[in-house]
Amino acid sequence: MTRSCREREALATTPWVGRLRVLASATLALGALTHCGQAANGGVGNPFPSAAAAQPTSSIASSRPLLRAGLRSSPYGNFPFPEPAWWLDSTASMASRFSGATPAVVWIVGEMLFPADCGLSFPSPAGTYPNIQFTPVDRNEAYLNAFDQAGLRVWLQAEPGDADVPTLIDLVLMRYGGHPSVVGLGIDVEWYQSGAYEEGRPVVDAEARAWSERVRSYNPDFVLFLKHWLIEKMPSSYRTGIVFVDDSQELGSLDAMLEEFAGWGEAFAPAEVGFQVGYEADQTWWSGLADPPGDIGRALLERIPNMTDLYWVDFTAYTLWPPR
């Protein structure tokens, strides 16, 4: 059974400034990024080296869409927050488990700030923006530059709260849309007007169309993703330019995950779908797999022909890819 993804209630009363990971950009040595070439041989501190070597990469039929695979990043997942080299190595390690997969990340640039605001992790441009807060320094640029150089693909994600979603799209893509690594923008619907609607307000077709078209107005190749674990929170019929991402957890077993995620894939087919996996709530069973990211991903690829995205959440990423 699908459960709530409310992952951080304990942060509800933590001051926004207290959660800043202020970058000392002068000390971010991008020369360290050469480590990314080691990831194909198991990644950073891979605790499953023999399993990764023993398991072949997935060889799903070439007629299926190509897979983007990697990690989800958030301001509240990894402590201390990793430097670019760790993201490059661990993301490449994740993608290397699947033949032809492109390393990719979901990069949260807009965090839900209780009770109703979206906190964007860059300075405010001129203007007034209701229900939107900004940080005094840019927390993303150095990372995106590194991802550009390494050829990663990046989803920029926002947890909107009561902020106007078209305004968030404009703010984020005007600032970062020129990065070649960026493939689009994601909205986590769990946090869409979540103060008034439990687990987020459902997105209607007219909104989905307007948001998708607005994202594509910045680049016709950009894609919107909408994320939730409840199908009824998604638009009923509009599908153009959208990937539908399921972040369900507390699933009990790999078989239970396959059943639920297959239902998600069928509900939106032939539109593309993606999944977030690796939650602590499921660690009791996935920790017993020989190669958790690879075993889960290969099983999903075999079952869900329209799957294009797979991301391991940062909450447990240090378990598989320890920091240096």
Summary of the structure (lengths in Angstrom):
residues: 324
radius of gyration: 18.4
end to end distance: 37.0
largest distance: 55.4
contacts: 1081
relative contact order: 0.16
helix: 38%
strand: 20%
